[in-house]
Amino acid sequence: MPTSVGYQTILQKIGGSDNIFLTSHQNCPDAIGSICALIAYLKSQNKKFYPYLAEPVPKLLMSLPESSEIKTVKPNLDVFDLCLVVDAGDLKQTHLERELQAIINNKSGKNTVINIDHHETNEHFGHLNLVDHNASSTCEIIYLLLETLDYPLSPGIAEALLTGIVGDTGNFTNAATNEQSLKIAAELVWRGANIFQIIQHLYSTEESINTLRLWGKIFQRLTYNHKYDIAISYVLQKDLKECSVGEEVVEVVANFLNYIRRIKAGILIKERADGTFKVSLRSTYPGIDVSELAKILGGGGHKKAAGFSLKNLGFNLPL
Ligand SMILES: [Mn+2]
């Protein structure tokens, strides 16, 4: 296992860079919370920066401070002297695999790739890697990074960081909830983050009746496979249309599969707009590491929460 560098190395590199590119994997609370907190930090240091995500920030995260700074237009990465990739287990997830790999292969030293993440399956792709599997979230790592600087966290940064922790701990219900994540969460609340509002934003959207109707469809379809001790359900694009909801409301549903006791794993298959499928895996069962399966199938994640993509399912869903 490659080793991670210390906080000081990362902070020195950021301090010595003038034009910084920021990116992450997808539109989840941890990814966007991490980017928003870093934007606020870089602004306070008078750095030039360009935050990029392949998809626009979803509505339920738009209230995060600095989220309006995030761009969806790919820049030329050669103009930056530092690329910070956060909460992404591998380069493929950034939708910039080719561009970032070219920078990693270029030995000129003009542009450095830093990888900050907490996924079990992280590939340590950066020139510098800060990967902490024990952290609940990338937001927790960024908190620890800023803490070493004695940096005064604004209420806005506290809100962004707590959003990531709430998201990745599933509202402090999954195995990532531990003494450290709770202590940091308490500190962030003390710094001005409103935990009630964060949970409201993440879980109770304006269209919450439609969201619950969609969840109802997904739970109605749950089937239990006795042979493998797994529960499976699925959601299709036509379900989203019928319930007038966006894809982001599906993200949290997989976490509810953890409420089924004594199963080895819960599986949720989601049809994407382009006709491909995202498969989310969850488990609370001792000794089960769902990231192992996700990795074999080209995906990644954590021991207890992982996922992978499929072009075709190879079987028909019972429509
Ligand atoms: Mn994360």
Residues whose N, C-alpha, C, O or C-beta is under 5 A from the ligand:
A	BS01	MN	D30 D87 S137 T138 D168
